[in-house]
Amino acid sequence: MSAGDEVVAIDGVDVQTAYFHELRLGAAPGVSSTYRVRRASGELDLTVTRGARPD
């Protein structure tokens, strides 16, 4: 992701109309999701793999 990117969907779920639990933001480390982001050049999909929280 880059500064200024706007997340519009996570795993195909529109972030503006979804309930928090539908977005799987609390998924375990190692779980991958596809984030659709909008930037000046258009929209694109990015695969994001969650890391462990630092201690």
PQR file of N, CA, C, O and H, with PARSE charges and radii, in Angstrom:
ATOM      1  N   MET A   1       0.838  -1.171   0.000 -0.4000 1.5000
ATOM      2  CA  MET A   1       0.000   0.000   0.000 -0.0000 2.0000
ATOM      3  C   MET A   1       0.881   1.231   0.000  0.5500 1.7000
ATOM      4  O   MET A   1       2.034   1.203   0.431 -0.5500 1.4000
ATOM      5  N   SER A   2       0.305   2.311  -0.496 -0.4000 1.5000
ATOM      6  CA  SER A   2       1.024   3.579  -0.560 -0.0000 2.0000
ATOM      7  C   SER A   2       0.231   4.659   0.153  0.5500 1.7000
ATOM      8  O   SER A   2      -0.984   4.554   0.317 -0.5500 1.4000
ATOM      9  H   SER A   2      -0.632   2.334  -0.847  0.4000 1.0000
ATOM     10  N   ALA A   3       0.934   5.692   0.570 -0.4000 1.5000
ATOM     11  CA  ALA A   3       0.264   6.831   1.196 -0.0000 2.0000
ATOM     12  C   ALA A   3      -0.795   7.359   0.243  0.5500 1.7000
ATOM     13  O   ALA A   3      -0.538   7.522  -0.950 -0.5500 1.4000
ATOM     14  H   ALA A   3       1.921   5.777   0.437  0.4000 1.0000
ATOM     15  N   GLY A   4      -1.969   7.624   0.760 -0.4000 1.5000
ATOM     16  CA  GLY A   4      -3.055   8.160  -0.052 -0.0000 2.0000
ATOM     17  C   GLY A   4      -3.982   7.104  -0.629  0.5500 1.7000
ATOM     18  O   GLY A   4      -5.034   7.441  -1.172 -0.5500 1.4000
ATOM     19  H   GLY A   4      -2.178   7.492   1.729  0.4000 1.0000
ATOM     20  N   ASP A   5      -3.607   5.815  -0.523 -0.4000 1.5000
ATOM     21  CA  ASP A   5      -4.494   4.750  -0.997 -0.0000 2.0000
ATOM     22  C   ASP A   5      -5.773   4.753  -0.173  0.5500 1.7000
ATOM     23  O   ASP A   5      -5.739   4.970   1.039 -0.5500 1.4000
ATOM     24  H   ASP A   5      -2.752   5.541  -0.082  0.4000 1.0000
ATOM     25  N   GLU A   6      -6.886   4.516  -0.823 -0.4000 1.5000
ATOM     26  CA  GLU A   6      -8.175   4.396  -0.151 -0.0000 2.0000
ATOM     27  C   GLU A   6      -8.624   2.941  -0.270  0.5500 1.7000
ATOM     28  O   GLU A   6      -8.801   2.444  -1.383 -0.5500 1.4000
ATOM     29  H   GLU A   6      -6.915   4.340  -1.807  0.4000 1.0000
ATOM     30  N   VAL A   7      -8.809   2.253   0.851 -0.4000 1.5000
ATOM     31  CA  VAL A   7      -9.284   0.877   0.829 -0.0000 2.0000
ATOM     32  C   VAL A   7     -10.776   0.903   0.532  0.5500 1.7000
ATOM     33  O   VAL A   7     -11.543   1.540   1.255 -0.5500 1.4000
ATOM     34  H   VAL A   7      -8.664   2.656   1.755  0.4000 1.0000
ATOM     35  N   VAL A   8     -11.198   0.206  -0.539 -0.4000 1.5000
ATOM     36  CA  VAL A   8     -12.614   0.187  -0.906 -0.0000 2.0000
ATOM     37  C   VAL A   8     -13.260  -1.164  -0.650  0.5500 1.7000
ATOM     38  O   VAL A   8     -14.480  -1.238  -0.505 -0.5500 1.4000
ATOM     39  H   VAL A   8     -10.575  -0.311  -1.126  0.4000 1.0000
ATOM     40  N   ALA A   9     -12.463  -2.252  -0.590 -0.4000 1.5000
ATOM     41  CA  ALA A   9     -13.015  -3.575  -0.317 -0.0000 2.0000
ATOM     42  C   ALA A   9     -11.936  -4.474   0.267  0.5500 1.7000
ATOM     43  O   ALA A   9     -10.750  -4.330  -0.032 -0.5500 1.4000
ATOM     44  H   ALA A   9     -11.472  -2.191  -0.708  0.4000 1.0000
ATOM     45  N   ILE A  10     -12.377  -5.407   1.108 -0.4000 1.5000
ATOM     46  CA  ILE A  10     -11.491  -6.423   1.661 -0.0000 2.0000
ATOM     47  C   ILE A  10     -12.126  -7.767   1.373  0.5500 1.7000
ATOM     48  O   ILE A  10     -13.252  -8.031   1.794 -0.5500 1.4000
ATOM     49  H   ILE A  10     -13.341  -5.524   1.351  0.4000 1.0000
ATOM     50  N   ASP A  11     -11.407  -8.618   0.655 -0.4000 1.5000
ATOM     51  CA  ASP A  11     -11.919  -9.933   0.245 -0.0000 2.0000
ATOM     52  C   ASP A  11     -13.269  -9.809  -0.445  0.5500 1.7000
ATOM     53  O   ASP A  11     -14.163 -10.627  -0.229 -0.5500 1.4000
ATOM     54  H   ASP A  11     -10.492  -8.404   0.312  0.4000 1.0000
ATOM     55  N   GLY A  12     -13.410  -8.784  -1.274 -0.4000 1.5000
ATOM     56  CA  GLY A  12     -14.632  -8.595  -2.053 -0.0000 2.0000
ATOM     57  C   GLY A  12     -15.780  -7.953  -1.303  0.5500 1.7000
ATOM     58  O   GLY A  12     -16.855  -7.772  -1.873 -0.5500 1.4000
ATOM     59  H   GLY A  12     -12.683  -8.119  -1.450  0.4000 1.0000
ATOM     60  N   VAL A  13     -15.585  -7.601  -0.035 -0.4000 1.5000
ATOM     61  CA  VAL A  13     -16.633  -6.988   0.772 -0.0000 2.0000
ATOM     62  C   VAL A  13     -16.406  -5.476   0.807  0.5500 1.7000
ATOM     63  O   VAL A  13     -15.352  -5.013   1.243 -0.5500 1.4000
ATOM     64  H   VAL A  13     -14.711  -7.748   0.429  0.4000 1.0000
ATOM     65  N   ASP A  14     -17.400  -4.707   0.346 -0.4000 1.5000
ATOM     66  CA  ASP A  14     -17.328  -3.250   0.327 -0.0000 2.0000
ATOM     67  C   ASP A  14     -17.198  -2.728   1.758  0.5500 1.7000
ATOM     68  O   ASP A  14     -18.048  -3.018   2.600 -0.5500 1.4000
ATOM     69  H   ASP A  14     -18.256  -5.084  -0.008  0.4000 1.0000
ATOM     70  N   VAL A  15     -16.150  -1.965   2.040 -0.4000 1.5000
ATOM     71  CA  VAL A  15     -15.897  -1.508   3.407 -0.0000 2.0000
ATOM     72  C   VAL A  15     -16.913  -0.466   3.874  0.5500 1.7000
ATOM     73  O   VAL A  15     -17.081  -0.279   5.079 -0.5500 1.4000
ATOM     74  H   VAL A  15     -15.459  -1.729   1.357  0.4000 1.0000
ATOM     75  N   GLN A  16     -17.584   0.206   2.967 -0.4000 1.5000
ATOM     76  CA  GLN A  16     -18.550   1.233   3.366 -0.0000 2.0000
ATOM     77  C   GLN A  16     -19.891   0.642   3.778  0.5500 1.7000
ATOM     78  O   GLN A  16     -20.643   1.282   4.513 -0.5500 1.4000
ATOM     79  H   GLN A  16     -17.448   0.054   1.988  0.4000 1.0000
ATOM     80  N   THR A  17     -20.202  -0.560   3.320 -0.4000 1.5000
ATOM     81  CA  THR A  17     -21.500  -1.141   3.634 -0.0000 2.0000
ATOM     82  C   THR A  17     -21.410  -2.366   4.536  0.5500 1.7000
ATOM     83  O   THR A  17     -22.437  -2.919   4.929 -0.5500 1.4000
ATOM     84  H   THR A  17     -19.591  -1.079   2.723  0.4000 1.0000
ATOM     85  N   ALA A  18     -20.205  -2.791   4.867 -0.4000 1.5000
ATOM     86  CA  ALA A  18     -20.009  -4.022   5.638 -0.0000 2.0000
ATOM     87  C   ALA A  18     -20.060  -3.764   7.140  0.5500 1.7000
ATOM     88  O   ALA A  18     -19.773  -2.665   7.616 -0.5500 1.4000
ATOM     89  H   ALA A  18     -19.371  -2.342   4.547  0.4000 1.0000
ATOM     90  N   TYR A  19     -20.434  -4.809   7.868 -0.4000 1.5000
ATOM     91  CA  TYR A  19     -20.298  -4.802   9.319 -0.0000 2.0000
ATOM     92  C   TYR A  19     -18.848  -5.155   9.640  0.5500 1.7000
ATOM     93  O   TYR A  19     -18.200  -5.877   8.882 -0.5500 1.4000
ATOM     94  H   TYR A  19     -20.668  -5.701   7.481  0.4000 1.0000
ATOM     95  N   PHE A  20     -18.339  -4.644  10.768 -0.4000 1.5000
ATOM     96  CA  PHE A  20     -16.949  -4.842  11.148 -0.0000 2.0000
ATOM     97  C   PHE A  20     -16.540  -6.314  11.095  0.5500 1.7000
ATOM     98  O   PHE A  20     -15.477  -6.633  10.564 -0.5500 1.4000
ATOM     99  H   PHE A  20     -18.866  -4.058  11.383  0.4000 1.0000
ATOM    100  N   HIS A  21     -17.367  -7.222  11.637 -0.4000 1.5000
ATOM    101  CA  HIS A  21     -17.007  -8.645  11.697 -0.0000 2.0000
ATOM    102  C   HIS A  21     -16.907  -9.277  10.307  0.5500 1.7000
ATOM    103  O   HIS A  21     -16.243 -10.302  10.152 -0.5500 1.4000
ATOM    104  H   HIS A  21     -18.232  -6.963  12.068  0.4000 1.0000
ATOM    105  N   GLU A  22     -17.543  -8.696   9.303 -0.4000 1.5000
ATOM    106  CA  GLU A  22     -17.466  -9.227   7.950 -0.0000 2.0000
ATOM    107  C   GLU A  22     -16.100  -8.975   7.308  0.5500 1.7000
ATOM    108  O   GLU A  22     -15.731  -9.654   6.350 -0.5500 1.4000
ATOM    109  H   GLU A  22     -18.082  -7.863   9.429  0.4000 1.0000
ATOM    110  N   LEU A  23     -15.366  -8.024   7.819 -0.4000 1.5000
ATOM    111  CA  LEU A  23     -14.088  -7.635   7.205 -0.0000 2.0000
ATOM    112  C   LEU A  23     -12.898  -8.452   7.678  0.5500 1.7000
ATOM    113  O   LEU A  23     -11.810  -8.318   7.119 -0.5500 1.4000
ATOM    114  H   LEU A  23     -15.666  -7.472   8.598  0.4000 1.0000
ATOM    115  N   ARG A  24     -13.067  -9.285   8.680 -0.4000 1.5000
ATOM    116  CA  ARG A  24     -12.015 -10.173   9.177 -0.0000 2.0000
ATOM    117  C   ARG A  24     -10.742  -9.419   9.559  0.5500 1.7000
ATOM    118  O   ARG A  24      -9.636  -9.915   9.344 -0.5500 1.4000
ATOM    119  H   ARG A  24     -13.951  -9.394   9.134  0.4000 1.0000
ATOM    120  N   LEU A  25     -10.896  -8.241  10.115 -0.4000 1.5000
ATOM    121  CA  LEU A  25      -9.728  -7.443  10.489 -0.0000 2.0000
ATOM    122  C   LEU A  25      -8.981  -8.040  11.675  0.5500 1.7000
ATOM    123  O   LEU A  25      -7.804  -7.738  11.874 -0.5500 1.4000
ATOM    124  H   LEU A  25     -11.794  -7.838  10.290  0.4000 1.0000
ATOM    125  N   GLY A  26      -9.634  -8.872  12.456 -0.4000 1.5000
ATOM    126  CA  GLY A  26      -8.990  -9.486  13.608 -0.0000 2.0000
ATOM    127  C   GLY A  26      -8.475 -10.883  13.322  0.5500 1.7000
ATOM    128  O   GLY A  26      -8.248 -11.657  14.252 -0.5500 1.4000
ATOM    129  H   GLY A  26     -10.590  -9.117  12.294  0.4000 1.0000
ATOM    130  N   ALA A  27      -8.287 -11.221  12.055 -0.4000 1.5000
ATOM    131  CA  ALA A  27      -7.813 -12.560  11.685 -0.0000 2.0000
ATOM    132  C   ALA A  27      -6.417 -12.815  12.255  0.5500 1.7000
ATOM    133  O   ALA A  27      -5.668 -11.883  12.548 -0.5500 1.4000
ATOM    134  H   ALA A  27      -8.472 -10.593  11.299  0.4000 1.0000
ATOM    135  N   ALA A  28      -6.093 -14.078  12.400 -0.4000 1.5000
ATOM    136  CA  ALA A  28      -4.821 -14.503  12.983 -0.0000 2.0000
ATOM    137  C   ALA A  28      -3.631 -14.172  12.075  0.5500 1.7000
ATOM    138  O   ALA A  28      -3.793 -14.037  10.862 -0.5500 1.4000
ATOM    139  H   ALA A  28      -6.701 -14.835  12.162  0.4000 1.0000
ATOM    140  N   PRO A  29      -2.449 -14.043  12.659 -0.5600 1.5000
ATOM    141  CA  PRO A  29      -1.237 -13.846  11.854  0.2800 2.0000
ATOM    142  C   PRO A  29      -1.091 -14.966  10.829  0.5500 1.7000
ATOM    143  O   PRO A  29      -1.389 -16.128  11.109 -0.5500 1.4000
ATOM    144  N   GLY A  30      -0.632 -14.599   9.647 -0.4000 1.5000
ATOM    145  CA  GLY A  30      -0.441 -15.566   8.570 -0.0000 2.0000
ATOM    146  C   GLY A  30      -1.613 -15.650   7.617  0.5500 1.7000
ATOM    147  O   GLY A  30      -1.490 -16.236   6.542 -0.5500 1.4000
ATOM    148  H   GLY A  30      -0.391 -13.656   9.419  0.4000 1.0000
ATOM    149  N   VAL A  31      -2.763 -15.069   7.991 -0.4000 1.5000
ATOM    150  CA  VAL A  31      -3.945 -15.082   7.138 -0.0000 2.0000
ATOM    151  C   VAL A  31      -3.796 -13.990   6.079  0.5500 1.7000
ATOM    152  O   VAL A  31      -3.445 -12.853   6.395 -0.5500 1.4000
ATOM    153  H   VAL A  31      -2.863 -14.593   8.865  0.4000 1.0000
ATOM    154  N   SER A  32      -4.064 -14.341   4.829 -0.4000 1.5000
ATOM    155  CA  SER A  32      -3.974 -13.376   3.732 -0.0000 2.0000
ATOM    156  C   SER A  32      -5.360 -12.906   3.313  0.5500 1.7000
ATOM    157  O   SER A  32      -6.329 -13.664   3.364 -0.5500 1.4000
ATOM    158  H   SER A  32      -4.349 -15.265   4.572  0.4000 1.0000
ATOM    159  N   SER A  33      -5.440 -11.657   2.901 -0.4000 1.5000
ATOM    160  CA  SER A  33      -6.669 -11.069   2.388 -0.0000 2.0000
ATOM    161  C   SER A  33      -6.328 -10.245   1.155  0.5500 1.7000
ATOM    162  O   SER A  33      -5.194  -9.797   0.980 -0.5500 1.4000
ATOM    163  H   SER A  33      -4.653 -11.041   2.859  0.4000 1.0000
ATOM    164  N   THR A  34      -7.331 -10.055   0.306 -0.4000 1.5000
ATOM    165  CA  THR A  34      -7.162  -9.198  -0.858 -0.0000 2.0000
ATOM    166  C   THR A  34      -7.820  -7.856  -0.571  0.5500 1.7000
ATOM    167  O   THR A  34      -9.019  -7.779  -0.301 -0.5500 1.4000
ATOM    168  H   THR A  34      -8.251 -10.419   0.448  0.4000 1.0000
ATOM    169  N   TYR A  35      -7.024  -6.812  -0.633 -0.4000 1.5000
ATOM    170  CA  TYR A  35      -7.512  -5.453  -0.418 -0.0000 2.0000
ATOM    171  C   TYR A  35      -7.615  -4.781  -1.785  0.5500 1.7000
ATOM    172  O   TYR A  35      -6.644  -4.749  -2.540 -0.5500 1.4000
ATOM    173  H   TYR A  35      -6.050  -6.874  -0.851  0.4000 1.0000
ATOM    174  N   ARG A  36      -8.794  -4.245  -2.100 -0.4000 1.5000
ATOM    175  CA  ARG A  36      -8.944  -3.423  -3.306 -0.0000 2.0000
ATOM    176  C   ARG A  36      -8.738  -1.992  -2.866  0.5500 1.7000
ATOM    177  O   ARG A  36      -9.442  -1.494  -1.987 -0.5500 1.4000
ATOM    178  H   ARG A  36      -9.583  -4.271  -1.487  0.4000 1.0000
ATOM    179  N   VAL A  37      -7.763  -1.326  -3.484 -0.4000 1.5000
ATOM    180  CA  VAL A  37      -7.460   0.060  -3.139 -0.0000 2.0000
ATOM    181  C   VAL A  37      -7.664   0.957  -4.350  0.5500 1.7000
ATOM    182  O   VAL A  37      -7.508   0.546  -5.500 -0.5500 1.4000
ATOM    183  H   VAL A  37      -7.192  -1.730  -4.198  0.4000 1.0000
ATOM    184  N   ARG A  38      -8.017   2.190  -4.043 -0.4000 1.5000
ATOM    185  CA  ARG A  38      -8.178   3.212  -5.086 -0.0000 2.0000
ATOM    186  C   ARG A  38      -7.071   4.227  -4.886  0.5500 1.7000
ATOM    187  O   ARG A  38      -6.834   4.714  -3.780 -0.5500 1.4000
ATOM    188  H   ARG A  38      -8.143   2.523  -3.109  0.4000 1.0000
ATOM    189  N   ARG A  39      -6.407   4.531  -5.978 -0.4000 1.5000
ATOM    190  CA  ARG A  39      -5.380   5.570  -5.969 -0.0000 2.0000
ATOM    191  C   ARG A  39      -5.521   6.387  -7.236  0.5500 1.7000
ATOM    192  O   ARG A  39      -6.371   6.080  -8.072 -0.5500 1.4000
ATOM    193  H   ARG A  39      -6.600   4.135  -6.876  0.4000 1.0000
ATOM    194  N   ALA A  40      -4.726   7.399  -7.396 -0.4000 1.5000
ATOM    195  CA  ALA A  40      -4.855   8.316  -8.533 -0.0000 2.0000
ATOM    196  C   ALA A  40      -4.834   7.587  -9.874  0.5500 1.7000
ATOM    197  O   ALA A  40      -5.515   8.006 -10.810 -0.5500 1.4000
ATOM    198  H   ALA A  40      -4.036   7.648  -6.717  0.4000 1.0000
ATOM    199  N   SER A  41      -4.065   6.507  -9.983 -0.4000 1.5000
ATOM    200  CA  SER A  41      -3.934   5.789 -11.249 -0.0000 2.0000
ATOM    201  C   SER A  41      -5.064   4.787 -11.488  0.5500 1.7000
ATOM    202  O   SER A  41      -5.116   4.165 -12.549 -0.5500 1.4000
ATOM    203  H   SER A  41      -3.512   6.166  -9.223  0.4000 1.0000
ATOM    204  N   GLY A  42      -5.977   4.619 -10.511 -0.4000 1.5000
ATOM    205  CA  GLY A  42      -7.090   3.687 -10.663 -0.0000 2.0000
ATOM    206  C   GLY A  42      -7.168   2.735  -9.479  0.5500 1.7000
ATOM    207  O   GLY A  42      -6.544   2.962  -8.442 -0.5500 1.4000
ATOM    208  H   GLY A  42      -5.934   5.124  -9.649  0.4000 1.0000
ATOM    209  N   GLU A  43      -7.947   1.661  -9.644 -0.4000 1.5000
ATOM    210  CA  GLU A  43      -8.093   0.668  -8.583 -0.0000 2.0000
ATOM    211  C   GLU A  43      -7.231  -0.551  -8.871  0.5500 1.7000
ATOM    212  O   GLU A  43      -7.027  -0.921 -10.028 -0.5500 1.4000
ATOM    213  H   GLU A  43      -8.454   1.477 -10.486  0.4000 1.0000
ATOM    214  N   LEU A  44      -6.727  -1.173  -7.809 -0.4000 1.5000
ATOM    215  CA  LEU A  44      -5.969  -2.396  -7.962 -0.0000 2.0000
ATOM    216  C   LEU A  44      -6.135  -3.258  -6.721  0.5500 1.7000
ATOM    217  O   LEU A  44      -6.478  -2.761  -5.648 -0.5500 1.4000
ATOM    218  H   LEU A  44      -6.893  -0.872  -6.870  0.4000 1.0000
ATOM    219  N   ASP A  45      -5.890  -4.557  -6.875 -0.4000 1.5000
ATOM    220  CA  ASP A  45      -5.978  -5.505  -5.777 -0.0000 2.0000
ATOM    221  C   ASP A  45      -4.593  -5.802  -5.234  0.5500 1.7000
ATOM    222  O   ASP A  45      -3.652  -6.037  -5.992 -0.5500 1.4000
ATOM    223  H   ASP A  45      -5.612  -4.961  -7.747  0.4000 1.0000
ATOM    224  N   LEU A  46      -4.477  -5.787  -3.905 -0.4000 1.5000
ATOM    225  CA  LEU A  46      -3.228  -6.095  -3.228 -0.0000 2.0000
ATOM    226  C   LEU A  46      -3.477  -7.240  -2.252  0.5500 1.7000
ATOM    227  O   LEU A  46      -4.478  -7.233  -1.536 -0.5500 1.4000
ATOM    228  H   LEU A  46      -5.241  -5.595  -3.290  0.4000 1.0000
ATOM    229  N   THR A  47      -2.582  -8.217  -2.215 -0.4000 1.5000
ATOM    230  CA  THR A  47      -2.687  -9.290  -1.237 -0.0000 2.0000
ATOM    231  C   THR A  47      -1.887  -8.891  -0.007  0.5500 1.7000
ATOM    232  O   THR A  47      -0.703  -8.567  -0.093 -0.5500 1.4000
ATOM    233  H   THR A  47      -1.769  -8.222  -2.797  0.4000 1.0000
ATOM    234  N   VAL A  48      -2.559  -8.920   1.143 -0.4000 1.5000
ATOM    235  CA  VAL A  48      -1.956  -8.523   2.411 -0.0000 2.0000
ATOM    236  C   VAL A  48      -1.965  -9.730   3.336  0.5500 1.7000
ATOM    237  O   VAL A  48      -3.009 -10.349   3.539 -0.5500 1.4000
ATOM    238  H   VAL A  48      -3.522  -9.183   1.213  0.4000 1.0000
ATOM    239  N   THR A  49      -0.805 -10.069   3.900 -0.4000 1.5000
ATOM    240  CA  THR A  49      -0.693 -11.163   4.866 -0.0000 2.0000
ATOM    241  C   THR A  49      -0.416 -10.556   6.235  0.5500 1.7000
ATOM    242  O   THR A  49       0.546  -9.811   6.421 -0.5500 1.4000
ATOM    243  H   THR A  49       0.043  -9.566   3.736  0.4000 1.0000
ATOM    244  N   ARG A  50      -1.270 -10.888   7.175 -0.4000 1.5000
ATOM    245  CA  ARG A  50      -1.135 -10.317   8.510 -0.0000 2.0000
ATOM    246  C   ARG A  50       0.080 -10.875   9.223  0.5500 1.7000
ATOM    247  O   ARG A  50       0.380 -12.065   9.132 -0.5500 1.4000
ATOM    248  H   ARG A  50      -2.051 -11.494   7.024  0.4000 1.0000
ATOM    249  N   GLY A  51       0.777 -10.000   9.933 -0.4000 1.5000
ATOM    250  CA  GLY A  51       1.911 -10.407  10.749 -0.0000 2.0000
ATOM    251  C   GLY A  51       1.494 -10.457  12.212  0.5500 1.7000
ATOM    252  O   GLY A  51       0.384 -10.050  12.559 -0.5500 1.4000
ATOM    253  H   GLY A  51       0.534  -9.032  10.006  0.4000 1.0000
ATOM    254  N   ALA A  52       2.359 -10.942  13.051 -0.4000 1.5000
ATOM    255  CA  ALA A  52       2.102 -10.988  14.480 -0.0000 2.0000
ATOM    256  C   ALA A  52       2.236  -9.588  15.062  0.5500 1.7000
ATOM    257  O   ALA A  52       3.043  -8.784  14.598 -0.5500 1.4000
ATOM    258  H   ALA A  52       3.260 -11.273  12.769  0.4000 1.0000
ATOM    259  N   ARG A  53       1.440  -9.312  16.076 -0.4000 1.5000
ATOM    260  CA  ARG A  53       1.562  -8.028  16.770 -0.0000 2.0000
ATOM    261  C   ARG A  53       2.861  -8.014  17.564  0.5500 1.7000
ATOM    262  O   ARG A  53       3.228  -9.016  18.179 -0.5500 1.4000
ATOM    263  H   ARG A  53       0.784  -9.966  16.453  0.4000 1.0000
ATOM    264  N   PRO A  54       3.551  -6.887  17.551 -0.5600 1.5000
ATOM    265  CA  PRO A  54       4.779  -6.811  18.359  0.2800 2.0000
ATOM    266  C   PRO A  54       4.431  -6.847  19.845  0.5500 1.7000
ATOM    267  O   PRO A  54       3.363  -6.392  20.256 -0.5500 1.4000
ATOM    268  N   ASP A  55       5.332  -7.384  20.630 -0.4000 1.5000
ATOM    269  CA  ASP A  55       5.116  -7.458  22.089 -0.0000 2.0000
ATOM    270  C   ASP A  55       5.299  -6.128  22.743  0.5500 1.7000
ATOM    271  O   ASP A  55       5.156  -6.013  23.960 -0.5500 1.4000
ATOM    272  H   ASP A  55       6.199  -7.753  20.296  0.4000 1.0000
TER
END
